[in-house]
Amino acid sequence: MRDTFDFVMTEHAAWQPANGTVRRVFVLDDGGRWLASHRSGQLTLDRLTGTGAGPMHDVFTLPNTFDSAPELADSLRSLGSVIRLRNPSLWDAISTAVIRQVIRAGQSKKLYRAFCDAHGEKIPLPDGNLYALFPAPEIVLELSDHQFSSLGMAFKRRPLRAAAEAYLERGFKWRELVPDVLVAELQTVPRIGPWTAQAAVADWCNDWSLYPYADLAVRTWAKRAAPSHDWPADESTFGRTWRALAGEHLCSLTLLTLAWGSRHGDIG
């Protein structure tokens, strides 16, 4: 890749470990399919099908002008520049956020991957293995209650079905909306609230100023990255503090804090 970077974000459940590598298949709107592989700090993109450009990405660094929390700034700058590939599938971004609702990050990854393995399209890889995509909305609507419950997904059945129905009806319009409008539009779907909508849109467009930055992941890693800082204990006060502290750097500060957690733990 042309951009230089020091750290790759591979927090999404679609990044799957395989023989010392983590890899993910990206399906683009033009039908192109790309295999991204990350190993020992190296990111490789290989075209599987199609003729267009590869998946979009963004590189994040903490500007030198950020000095509101020096201890946090030092921890985040230790990452160097961070690259994150955007999720090209709005459907996958919404579904991932739905699965992440209320449960631990590690558990949500297990559920996501098991659901892919059981019901997703299988993509042949150059090494002869298969990679399972998240099931298409049409497939989700065809699954029985038993098929959900057999994978431990019974409590995700209704929100995923509601999201699938709405996506098939309005997904083509959603993809044309600007991100902040899309956040509001997604919340018209039953069982999709602010957290789910914000997490999905941030995953899709890489605008991390839209992410629910007072959530447990950000609070956890901010406190560990800057343990001497006087962080508020409750979510709402933390959110106001974080927003004021970040100023114009809300996007990069939030993403880099999650990246720091991705290096030092598991944020899902």
C-alpha angles and dihedrals in degrees: 000000000000097000118083117227141160104210135031122213109226098160097123115101090235089072101089128191119240126167097330093320132094115214141177136187115225119203111200129206091251090058095256117141123206133186115218116196127186122193131157093346094312121119118200127185120199124184112232099176138351135044105246133096122295128257117304119251142180132211119218130199131165109250118235088236090071106096104140093108111022096185092052091044092053092051094048094045088055086072092062113202117352125207124202125183112221119241101248093196114077088188091057091046092053093045093048091052091049091052091048092056113123097339134099118274094242093051092048090055091052092050093046094050095044090051090050093048093049102043112006130104111268116229118203112232128207092253091058096256126119127238118206120220123207109274115268117249090253090057093047090056092051095054119105125232088253092054089056095045094046088064095045090256100117093115090050094051099091099042092046092049091048090049092048093051092048093045093052089050101040109010095104089056094044092058090060095054125099111251101255091048090048090054089058094043094053090057090066087073114093113257094014110112133173096284094051094044094047094046092048095050093046089052091049102046103019093235097139093179083079095054116107090258096184092062125119095264095056093042092049097049096040089056093047094044092049107022094165094057116100099243119183114248099218125071100236095049091045089053093053091045093048093049093050093044094049097050109168091351097069095121097049095038093053096044093045092049089054089046090053087053091048089057096043101036145339120296097162 
